[in-house]
Amino acid sequence: MSSLVLDDKNRGRRESRKPAPAAGTTPGTAQGPPPPRRVALVPTAALLLGALYCLLPVAWVVIASTKSGSELFSTFTFLPGTGFTENLADLSAYRDGVYWQWMANSALYAGVGALLSTAVSALGGYALATYRFRGRESIFNILLAGVLMPPVILAVPQYLLLAEADLTDSYASVLLPLILSPYGVYLARIYATAAVPGDVVEAGRMDGAGEWRIFTRIALPMMVPGLVTVFLFQFVAVWNNFLLPYIMLSDDEKFPITLGLFTLLEQGSNTPALYTLVVTGALLAVIPLIALFLVVQRFWSLDLLSGAVKS
């Protein structure tokens, strides 16, 4: 009997000395190093090819802007040149600095147009998301049809309408068609539906707040991340817009940067020295878009319902 008791005690001591299983594992299973992570070769290769396709033209513009007129067509494509400062000076001196006038015009068109479009989109999207009225879905479907409408179809009718009002060849002729953006209203409605709880709106009404106060003090702060996205999309679209200014404007001092560089490119067929100005101007025209993206991206990290009661 005593030997059996001693055997049981020794067996218990040996089991107590066994290490405990690692956290997150099943007792009794074999322990070892985690299996190596498998890399999906096809998706990774596709992403690398897509990045190369997008970044290669940017790299060419950056390198070509450093070359002088004699180096642009006589040296290796991706070999940096020595004429960047000279190109900047020539670009600034061209027609008494008309390039910077084009940049200022683009900033005016894109900045004011994007702000007005974002404001209209916020009002329209909030109304379509919050209020229930007859014909709401019909209006929304018409907006969706406007999203699918190519801008080239609308440019000529817009020109004819503004010509009747004697507004062509003016800053207003470019700004007015940009105020209403069907895609911006669509995004604002989708975001307002997700970000503005109906309970919060009803609570504001029960507290005696008017509809305008509810929108400006309660709903608008919740919609800020979505409206920043709408503003960025509109700014980039207006900054890169070419067809509408091409139809509306005839005075080159009112041209945006896209149309101004196009005129320089046309003149470059007769004066090859202007090609360096076009390349350098194209590089400078991208910098404001990159800076804007870096400034506004912090707003995207905000919570959809920041400061609100989640329902």
VOGU-3710 file (C-alpha; in Angstrom, 3 decimals, decimal comma):
1> msslvlddkn> 0,000/0,000/0,000  2,784/2,405/0,878  4,539/1,808/-2,470  1,344/2,679/-4,349  1,052/5,952/-2,422  4,669/6,834/-3,200  4,139/6,102/-6,931  1,081/8,385/-7,021  3,025/11,200/-5,323  5,962/10,889/-7,743
11> rgrresrkpa> 3,601/10,871/-10,744  1,893/14,044/-9,450  5,265/15,763/-9,011  6,310/14,917/-12,586  3,019/16,237/-14,012  3,289/19,460/-12,008  6,718/20,102/-13,532  5,357/20,095/-17,121  5,192/23,605/-18,625  1,725/25,115/-19,100
21> paagttpgta> 0,489/25,349/-22,707  1,032/28,649/-24,443  -1,808/31,154/-24,455  -4,222/30,708/-27,330  -3,279/27,057/-27,914  -5,088/23,843/-27,166  -3,617/21,701/-24,368  -2,090/18,504/-25,635  -1,114/19,832/-29,072  2,465/19,965/-30,325
31> qgpppprrva> 4,149/23,353/-29,909  6,486/24,854/-32,481  7,293/27,993/-34,501  4,370/29,600/-36,335  4,025/28,622/-39,992  5,546/31,083/-42,465  3,159/33,562/-44,066  2,428/32,816/-47,700  2,723/35,711/-50,121  0,114/35,877/-52,857
41> lvptaalllg> 2,361/36,330/-55,858  -0,262/37,171/-58,470  -2,019/39,999/-56,527  1,334/41,398/-55,398  2,671/41,397/-58,946  -0,515/43,045/-60,216  -0,243/45,800/-57,585  3,411/46,386/-58,413  2,631/46,648/-62,114  -0,207/49,077/-61,371
51> alycllpvaw> 2,049/51,219/-59,186  4,724/51,204/-61,884  2,167/52,191/-64,521  0,975/55,139/-62,404  4,355/56,344/-61,138  6,383/56,021/-64,332  4,874/59,141/-66,011  5,380/61,098/-62,775  9,012/60,050/-62,652  9,433/61,078/-66,289
61> vviastksgs> 7,971/64,546/-65,625  10,188/65,068/-62,574  13,353/64,082/-64,467  12,434/65,847/-67,731  11,822/69,122/-65,877  15,500/69,152/-64,872  16,699/69,087/-68,496  17,436/72,034/-70,704  16,100/72,318/-74,229  19,194/70,679/-75,712
71> elfstftflp> 19,177/67,840/-73,149  15,489/66,994/-73,394  15,731/65,101/-76,699  19,421/64,181/-76,736  20,008/62,415/-73,394  18,732/59,213/-71,838  15,095/59,482/-70,732  15,671/58,868/-67,033  18,995/60,689/-66,767  18,619/63,949/-64,766
81> gtgftenlad> 19,670/67,185/-66,418  21,129/70,487/-65,268  18,551/73,052/-66,383  15,818/73,023/-63,730  16,538/76,503/-62,356  16,834/77,872/-65,877  13,497/76,302/-66,795  11,857/77,892/-63,751  13,245/81,293/-64,666  12,114/80,990/-68,297
91> lsayrdgvyw> 8,664/79,822/-67,216  8,263/82,770/-64,856  9,474/85,208/-67,498  7,268/83,874/-70,282  4,844/86,645/-71,277  5,490/88,553/-68,047  4,547/85,629/-65,802  1,294/84,537/-67,424  1,909/81,026/-66,094  1,356/82,192/-62,518
101> qwmansalya> -1,802/83,942/-63,669  -3,009/80,585/-64,964  -2,146/78,968/-61,629  -4,074/81,669/-59,756  -7,056/81,182/-62,075  -7,018/77,433/-61,421  -6,855/78,047/-57,679  -9,841/80,396/-57,981  -11,903/78,018/-60,106  -11,050/74,933/-58,054
111> gvgallstav> -11,193/76,525/-54,608  -14,383/78,557/-54,985  -16,063/75,954/-57,186  -15,278/73,111/-54,777  -16,481/75,120/-51,759  -19,774/76,073/-53,405  -20,297/72,561/-54,713  -19,572/71,046/-51,291  -22,048/73,426/-49,623  -24,801/72,570/-52,111
121> salggyalat> -23,992/68,862/-51,822  -24,172/69,020/-48,021  -27,587/70,683/-48,075  -28,982/68,397/-50,763  -27,545/65,204/-49,306  -28,752/66,006/-45,778  -32,261/66,844/-47,029  -32,508/63,639/-49,063  -31,241/61,557/-46,148  -33,265/63,118/-43,320
131> yrfrgresif> -36,606/64,334/-44,653  -39,432/62,196/-45,989  -41,391/63,871/-48,783  -43,160/62,923/-51,974  -40,835/62,530/-54,935  -37,680/62,090/-52,874  -36,616/58,879/-54,573  -37,419/60,317/-57,994  -35,129/63,273/-57,330  -32,414/60,921/-56,149
141> nillagvlmp> -32,761/58,773/-59,269  -32,443/61,871/-61,458  -29,236/62,731/-59,598  -27,927/59,231/-60,234  -28,668/59,723/-63,930  -26,657/62,943/-63,748  -23,713/61,007/-62,306  -23,739/58,780/-65,398  -23,981/61,739/-67,790  -20,648/62,500/-69,541
151> pvilavpqyl> -19,553/66,137/-69,085  -18,983/66,527/-72,834  -22,734/66,208/-73,409  -23,503/69,077/-71,017  -20,743/71,473/-72,079  -22,387/72,772/-75,261  -25,876/73,315/-73,717  -24,235/75,113/-70,800  -22,364/77,352/-73,224  -25,586/78,210/-75,075
161> llaeadltds> -27,390/79,048/-71,830  -24,577/81,261/-70,550  -24,257/82,913/-73,958  -27,919/83,933/-73,700  -27,110/85,535/-70,331  -23,991/87,211/-71,813  -21,721/85,458/-69,283  -19,324/83,655/-71,613  -15,625/84,486/-71,489  -15,897/85,353/-67,792
171> yasvllplil> -14,956/83,719/-64,516  -18,642/83,084/-63,816  -18,971/81,010/-66,979  -16,582/78,450/-65,482  -17,789/78,677/-61,877  -21,572/78,507/-62,329  -21,742/75,052/-64,008  -19,601/73,630/-61,193  -21,902/74,519/-58,306  -24,192/71,515/-58,655
181> spygvylari> -22,396/68,185/-58,629  -24,682/65,125/-58,838  -21,886/62,896/-57,608  -21,248/65,196/-54,643  -24,939/65,160/-53,652  -24,954/61,372/-53,975  -21,923/61,005/-51,685  -23,336/63,497/-49,183  -26,630/61,643/-48,989  -24,946/58,271/-48,455
191> yataavpgdv> -22,689/59,722/-45,776  -25,472/61,648/-44,027  -27,575/58,482/-43,859  -24,746/56,668/-42,060  -23,343/59,516/-39,958  -26,409/61,433/-38,719  -28,643/59,268/-36,488  -32,340/60,039/-36,626  -32,513/59,952/-32,817  -30,112/62,866/-32,571
201> veagrmdgag> -32,134/64,936/-35,044  -35,357/64,164/-33,160  -33,698/65,070/-29,863  -32,736/68,447/-31,302  -36,300/69,068/-32,425  -37,664/68,130/-28,989  -35,271/70,625/-27,427  -36,785/73,354/-29,594  -33,995/73,766/-32,157  -34,966/74,819/-35,670
211> ewriftrial> -34,096/72,828/-38,754  -31,291/75,177/-39,788  -29,783/75,079/-36,304  -29,973/71,283/-36,244  -28,189/71,131/-39,582  -25,416/73,618/-38,756  -24,816/72,662/-35,103  -25,538/68,928/-35,055  -25,542/67,321/-38,504  -22,805/69,330/-40,214
221> pmmvpglvtv> -20,026/68,475/-37,691  -20,895/64,786/-38,088  -20,681/65,071/-41,878  -17,276/66,793/-41,949  -15,191/63,720/-42,967  -17,560/62,944/-45,838  -17,714/66,582/-46,959  -13,926/66,758/-46,962  -13,959/63,864/-49,413  -16,530/65,653/-51,569
231> flfqfvavwn> -14,412/68,821/-51,494  -11,262/66,947/-52,475  -12,976/65,159/-55,372  -14,455/68,413/-56,640  -11,204/70,327/-56,269  -9,259/67,741/-58,245  -11,982/67,522/-60,903  -12,123/71,306/-61,377  -8,332/71,673/-61,293  -7,983/69,083/-64,050
241> nfllpyimls> -10,991/70,326/-66,017  -10,165/71,203/-69,605  -13,272/70,978/-71,768  -15,466/73,541/-69,994  -12,849/76,352/-69,921  -11,886/75,497/-73,504  -15,470/76,123/-74,632  -16,280/79,069/-72,368  -13,118/81,190/-72,457  -11,335/83,070/-75,206
251> ddekfpitlg> -9,176/85,460/-73,162  -5,990/83,574/-72,332  -5,444/85,613/-69,161  -8,507/83,839/-67,723  -7,306/80,383/-68,696  -6,785/77,726/-65,996  -3,482/75,901/-65,895  -4,721/72,985/-68,014  -5,782/75,209/-70,887  -2,690/77,385/-70,556
261> lftlleqgsn> -0,345/74,420/-70,819  -2,322/73,209/-73,820  -1,701/76,504/-75,629  1,996/76,251/-74,762  2,080/72,712/-76,131  0,472/73,850/-79,380  3,032/76,606/-79,761  5,805/74,119/-79,024  5,266/72,487/-82,417  6,713/75,656/-83,973
271> tpalytlvvt> 9,024/76,602/-81,086  10,581/73,446/-79,586  12,146/75,464/-76,769  8,686/75,765/-75,205  8,548/72,022/-74,535  10,738/72,442/-71,456  8,332/75,083/-70,174  5,389/72,723/-70,676  7,103/69,911/-68,767  8,191/72,195/-65,918
281> gallavipli> 4,755/73,771/-65,751  3,100/70,347/-65,607  5,320/69,400/-62,656  4,453/72,574/-60,754  0,739/72,073/-61,489  0,729/68,752/-59,616  2,257/70,138/-56,421  -0,921/71,922/-55,146  -2,925/68,698/-55,489  -0,357/66,732/-53,494
291> alflvvqrfw> -0,240/69,440/-50,824  -4,041/69,529/-50,572  -4,220/65,756/-50,174  -1,642/65,823/-47,365  -3,528/68,616/-45,577  -7,025/67,143/-45,683  -6,226/63,472/-45,140  -6,233/63,861/-41,344  -9,980/64,549/-41,457  -10,589/61,033/-42,792
301> sldllsgavk> -9,489/59,524/-39,478  -12,440/61,087/-37,642  -15,196/58,799/-36,403  -18,410/58,753/-38,404  -20,410/59,675/-35,331  -17,845/61,770/-33,510  -19,501/63,562/-30,629  -22,921/61,961/-31,191  -24,942/59,271/-29,500  -24,644/56,048/-31,466
311> s> -27,978/54,388/-32,092
//
